[in-house]
Amino acid sequence: MSSGKMQTVCTLPAEVLFGAVNPSGKLPETFYRRHTDCSAHVLGEFPGGDKVSYKEGVFVGYRYNDSFHVEPQFCFGHGLSYTTFQYSEAAADASEEEITIYCTVENTGKTAGKETVQVYFAPVGRKNDEPVQELKGFEKISLMPGEKKRVEIHAEPCRRKMEIRIGASSRDIRTVICTCTVF
């Protein structure tokens, strides 16, 4: 490996650790506090044997934790950043073809960063076999300090009353649009 490449490989972790580079990543899964918090373990599917039947259905990861009030070590969508973001001006437009969710995100910190805006639908009067909320879309944006961007996320419609939640993770909901019928 050339000395230029080696220097890049060695300095990158230091740049992240000391704030010169903002990591801006989000977790694509839930990290449990204990293995016994996992839905597969609760239902007797873990550690498993010769046959696995996946009895947890839709209650996997954040859907299980959120629906059954199990506090994770790190929730779905959790991430670290050297800056902060503020969400505002949330709205939605619905048609029979799609629903479009809007919100403005502002970088309120002093460092450039990326934010992944996540949209969850929460059924009003949910049934026992439904999760308390489900991710329906997301958008990752880059913002300089003080910069604002209008985010637009498209989702498939459904024919029932839903609360539309917009947040930075499954456990960090920043704003809720009204309870409305999403076609």
N, C-alpha and C positions, 0 to 999 in steps of 0.2 A: 504494500500500500504506500502511495507517495506521501511525503510529509505534509503536503497541503490537505489531502483527504483525511489523514490522521488528526491533524489539528482541528478540522471541522467536526469530526466525530467526537473528539474530546471536549471541545468548547460548547457544543450544543446543550448537553445536560446542565452545564454551569449557567448558560444563558437563561434557561428555563427556571432553574433554582433561584437565581438572583434577580429575576423579573425583567431581563432584557428582551425575552421572548415570552409571549403569553400563550400558555398551553391550549386553552379554549376547547378542550375535548369534553365529551359527554359520554356517560356509561350507556352501553346498549343493552344492559341487563341489570337485574337486581342483585345486590350482594347481601346475603343473609347474615345476621349476627351469629347464628348457630345453625348447623346442618338440620337441626330439628325444627327450624322455622320454615323450611322448604315444604311446599304443598305435597310433593311426592312422598316425603317422609311422614307427614301428618296422616296421609291416606294409606300408609303401609306399603307403598311402592318402592321405597328406598330402604335398604340397598338393593332390593330386587333379587331375582334368582334367574332361572333359565328363561322365564317369560315375563315380559313387562306389558301392562295393560293400559297405562296412562289414564287413570281414573280421574285426574284433576280437571279434565275438560278445558274450559277457558280460564280456569283459575290457576294460571302459571305466572310466576314473576310478580310484577307490580300489580296485576289484576288480583292475585291472591292476597298480597300484602295489604293493598288498599281496601279490599272488600271485607277482610277479616281482621283488620286493625292490628296487623303484625308489623312492628317497627323494624325496618331493615337496617343493616349497617350503612349501606349506601343505596339509595333508591334509583330506579330506572330514570335515566336522563340527568343524573347528578354529574356535576363537573366543577372544576376549580378554575378560577380566573383571577388575574391581578387587577381587574376593573369591575365596575358594577353597572347594571342595566336597569332602566326604569321602563315599565310598560304603561301605555296610555291609549286613549281614543279607540277602544275596541268596538268593533261592529261586525255585523254579518248580513249577507244578502243570500237569500235562498230561492231556488227555482226547483222544478221537478227534475232537472238534470244534475245539478250540483249545488253545494253551499260554499260560499266564499267567505272566509273569516279574515278580518283585517285588524291590525293593531300597529301602533307606532312604538318603536323601541329606541331609547336614547342611551348612549354610553355616558353615564354620569361620573365616571372615574377619570383618572389621569393617564391611562394607558390604552392603546389601541387593543381591540379584542374582537372575538367572534362570539355570537350568541346563537343558540339553537332554540327558536321559538316553537313550542309544542302545543298542539290543540287536542283536547280530550273532550269526548261527549259523555255526559253522565245522564243515564235515563231517569226520568222523573217517575216515581212509583215502580222502581226496578223490581224484577222478579228474583227469587232466590237463586236461580240458575244464571243470573247475569252479573257481570262485574260492576262495581260501583262507578267505574269510568274506563274508557278505552281510548287509546291514542288513535286519532283520525288523520293527523298530518303534522308536518313540521317543516321548518325553513331555517337554514343557517345563514346568518348575515355577518358581515364584517363592518365594524364601526370604529372610527377615530374618536378620540376624546371629544365630548360635546356634540358629536354628530347624532342625528336622528334619521331613521328610515321607517317607511311605511311597509309593513310585511303583509303579504297576501298569501293565504293558504287555502287550497281547494280540497274539498272532501266530498265523499259520496253522500247523497241525502238518505234519510230514513223517514218513515212515516209514523213518528210518535214524538211526544214531548221530551226535550233534552235540555240540559243545562250545558252551555258551551263554556269550557274552561280553557284559559290560555295561561301557559306557564313556562318556567325554565326546566322543570322536571315533574315527575308524577306527584311529588310531595311539595313542590314549590309553585303553586298556582298563584299567578300574579293578578289576574282579573277574571271575572265571570261575566259573560254576556247574559242576557236575560234567559229565563226559562221559556223556551218557545218550541213550537212544532217545527221540526226539521223535516221537510217534505219527504 
